[in-house]
Amino acid sequence: VSTVVFPRRSPAPSIYSSRTLDACHVAGQGIRVLEEYIEGAGDRLINVHLSGAGGGMMHQPVKGDPWAAASLEVLSGIGYGGLVTLEINDLAVDKPLTYEEKISTLASDVSMVREYLSPFVSG
């Protein structure tokens, strides 16, 4: 049996040792795998791709999606203040969206992210 220990802090962080988390792709593995990745990345986590993953369909809107909310809860729990990229595919929703609906959806998603993470963002 081998044990892997992930350091919480990288001794010399650089752009080449940074990490991006694509939370939607972890959805099928469960919240514990998400937590383990975040713990392993430590301070090197600089970008999170976030989207809903309801019903097995990836890249859905964030607002109202349980997986997105759980991901944001974990990120909030560690005080994450890095970049969040909303990875939304407008073809992953029930019906074609108008331009106005797309803007409204993105605005709702940004609002949800801010609810969880704004206390940790400087500036």
PEUR-V624527 format. One record per backbone hydrogen bond with DSSP energy under -0.5 kcal/mol. CO is the residue of the C=O (numbers start at 1). NH is the residue of the N-H. If there is no record, write none. Layout:
BEGIN
co/nh
CO/NH
CO/NH
END
This chain:
BEGIN
co/nh
3/5
4/6
5/7
8/43
10/13
14/17
15/18
19/46
19/47
20/22
21/23
21/49
22/25
22/26
23/26
23/27
24/27
26/29
26/30
27/30
30/34
31/35
32/36
33/37
34/38
35/39
36/40
37/41
38/42
41/44
42/45
44/19
44/46
46/83
47/21
48/50
48/85
49/23
49/24
50/87
52/59
52/60
53/56
54/57
56/58
59/89
60/52
62/65
64/66
65/69
66/70
67/71
68/72
69/73
70/74
71/75
72/76
73/77
74/78
75/78
75/80
76/79
83/48
84/86
85/50
85/87
86/88
88/90
89/92
90/93
98/102
99/103
100/104
101/105
102/106
103/107
104/108
105/109
106/110
107/111
108/112
109/113
110/114
111/115
112/116
113/117
114/118
117/120
118/121
120/122
END
